[in-house]
Amino acid sequence: MPALHGLLAREPPELELSIVELSAGDPAGDAPAPDGGVPGEPGAVELSFGMILRRGEDTRGRHADISDSGGWRAYRGLAQPPAV
C-alpha cells in the first residue's frame, strides 16, 4: 500500500485512480479477461486500473482532448514502443 500511496501522491490533483476498459489490441490487455471471455475476442471486456481526469475538469478548458491522436505517445510525437 505504501507504493500505491507514493504513486498517487505524485499524480496531478486533477487526476484520480479509476477502473478503465482497455481497447482491443492494447498491450496491457494480455491477461485473462475478468468476465471469463478470451482477450481479443468479440465481447471480451478487459479492465485495468488507470488515472482519469476528475469530473468537471474537462469543462475548465485547461486540458486538450487527445482521444483522436492515437494515444499519448502519438500526441507528444514520441516513438512507439517496439512490438513484442
C-alpha positions as a Python dict, from the first residue, in 0.01 Angstrom:
ca = {
    (1, 'M'): (0, 0, 0),
    (2, 'P'): (283, 250, 62),
    (3, 'A'): (393, 216, -302),
    (4, 'L'): (41, 296, -427),
    (5, 'H'): (16, 591, -189),
    (6, 'G'): (350, 723, -318),
    (7, 'L'): (238, 687, -680),
    (8, 'L'): (-92, 865, -620),
    (9, 'A'): (82, 1143, -426),
    (10, 'R'): (292, 1225, -737),
    (11, 'E'): (-8, 1249, -973),
    (12, 'P'): (-154, 1590, -1058),
    (13, 'P'): (-456, 1683, -841),
    (14, 'E'): (-692, 1684, -1141),
    (15, 'L'): (-638, 1308, -1192),
    (16, 'E'): (-785, 1021, -993),
    (17, 'L'): (-746, 643, -986),
    (18, 'S'): (-1027, 455, -1159),
    (19, 'I'): (-1105, 135, -1345),
    (20, 'V'): (-1085, 168, -1723),
    (21, 'E'): (-1187, -59, -2011),
    (22, 'L'): (-891, -144, -2234),
    (23, 'S'): (-910, -106, -2611),
    (24, 'A'): (-885, -414, -2830),
    (25, 'G'): (-520, -484, -2905),
    (26, 'D'): (-399, -289, -2601),
    (27, 'P'): (-68, -447, -2489),
    (28, 'A'): (-179, -410, -2127),
    (29, 'G'): (-474, -636, -2203),
    (30, 'D'): (-285, -965, -2238),
    (31, 'A'): (-416, -1111, -1911),
    (32, 'P'): (-729, -1328, -1898),
    (33, 'A'): (-1045, -1120, -1916),
    (34, 'P'): (-1222, -1081, -1579),
    (35, 'D'): (-1559, -1169, -1732),
    (36, 'G'): (-1437, -1511, -1846),
    (37, 'G'): (-1405, -1401, -2207),
    (38, 'V'): (-1093, -1460, -2411),
    (39, 'P'): (-886, -1142, -2461),
    (40, 'G'): (-912, -1014, -2816),
    (41, 'E'): (-1234, -1200, -2894),
    (42, 'P'): (-1553, -1004, -2964),
    (43, 'G'): (-1746, -935, -2647),
    (44, 'A'): (-1449, -981, -2412),
    (45, 'V'): (-1422, -695, -2165),
    (46, 'E'): (-1078, -619, -2026),
    (47, 'L'): (-1044, -388, -1727),
    (48, 'S'): (-744, -226, -1565),
    (49, 'F'): (-662, 49, -1320),
    (50, 'G'): (-582, 385, -1476),
    (51, 'M'): (-560, 753, -1397),
    (52, 'I'): (-851, 957, -1533),
    (53, 'L'): (-946, 1324, -1534),
    (54, 'R'): (-1169, 1415, -1239),
    (55, 'R'): (-1530, 1506, -1315),
    (56, 'G'): (-1568, 1870, -1412),
    (57, 'E'): (-1204, 1918, -1511),
    (58, 'D'): (-1288, 1882, -1882),
    (59, 'T'): (-1516, 2187, -1866),
    (60, 'R'): (-1245, 2413, -1725),
    (61, 'G'): (-1072, 2440, -2065),
    (62, 'R'): (-726, 2362, -1926),
    (63, 'H'): (-678, 2022, -2091),
    (64, 'A'): (-654, 1909, -2454),
    (65, 'D'): (-866, 1615, -2568),
    (66, 'I'): (-617, 1374, -2728),
    (67, 'S'): (-867, 1093, -2788),
    (68, 'D'): (-826, 1106, -3167),
    (69, 'S'): (-446, 1135, -3156),
    (70, 'G'): (-373, 764, -3128),
    (71, 'G'): (-251, 775, -2769),
    (72, 'W'): (-23, 983, -2551),
    (73, 'R'): (297, 892, -2736),
    (74, 'A'): (148, 989, -3074),
    (75, 'Y'): (13, 1315, -2929),
    (76, 'R'): (359, 1403, -2796),
    (77, 'G'): (531, 1292, -3118),
    (78, 'L'): (724, 1019, -2936),
    (79, 'A'): (835, 690, -3087),
    (80, 'Q'): (607, 394, -3025),
    (81, 'P'): (749, 112, -2812),
    (82, 'P'): (879, -190, -3008),
    (83, 'A'): (625, -464, -3080),
    (84, 'V'): (662, -764, -2852),
}
